[in-house]
Amino acid sequence: MFLECPESLRNEDNYKLDVLQANPSETGVNELCEFNTIPNYHVITNSVCDFMHDVTEGVAPFNACCNHTFNKLQVFWINFWGTSSY
């Protein structure tokens, strides 16, 4: 079983400290996000699904590659045996 260390998770307080530290290579934070100026929104506590990066650049190309490979194998199987057996 894995245990999560709450101190290692980013929250609003340590996010502010990381911004003030101004060391992106160590903290991973370049600057304060402008979206934090929106009322009732903070980049740490609110998350959204980004369709372009999550699906079209993530899952879809992998799925298309698998479908293409499967279709090629199916054509080979049909050509080799003369019929499809599934």
N, C-alpha and C positions, 0 to 999 in steps of 0.2 A: 504494500500500500504506500502511496505517495502522500506526503504532507506538504502543504503549501505554507511558506513563511510569509506572514502578512507584512513584515518589514521590507521585503524585496519587491512587493507590488507597488506600482506607481499610484499615488493618490494626489489629490489637489495640493496638499501641503508639500510633499516632496517634489511635485512638479514645479512649484514656485521656487523651491530651493535649487533645483536643477537649472532653471532659467537664470537665476541670479549667479550661479556658479560660472556660467558662460564657457563651458568646456564640452562642446558637442561630442568629441571623440570619447569622452568618459561617460557622459550622461545620456547621450542620444537625443538631446533636446537642443535645437538650434536657437529658437527664440520663442517668445510668448505667442500663442496662437491668437489671431485676431477674432476667431469665432467665439472666444471666451467673452467678448464684449456683448454678445447677444444675451438678453435676459433669460434666466433659467436654463442656460446651456453652458457646459464645460466639456472640453474634448476628452477629459479623463472619465467622466461619469456618463456621458452620452455616447452612444455608438450608433452608426448607421451602416447599412449595406451599400456598398459601392458596386453597382452592377457591372460597370466597365472593367474594373480591376478584378473583382471577385469571379465573375462568370466568363466574360469574353476573353480575358487574358489568363484566366486561371483554369477553370473546369472545362470550358468548351473546346479549346484546342486539344486537350488530352482525350476528351470523349470523341472528338472527330478523328483523331489518330487511331484510337481503338476501333472505332466503327470501320474505318478504311481498311485496317489490317484484317479485321474479322471478315469483311466482304471479300477481300482478296483470297483469304483462306477458303471461304465458302465456294468461290468460283473455282479454285483449284480442286477442291473436293468433288464438286459436281463434274468437272471436266475429267478428272482422273477415274472416277467410278461410274460416270454416266448418269447418275441420279443423285438426288440429295437424300440422305438417310436420316434426317432429323425433322 
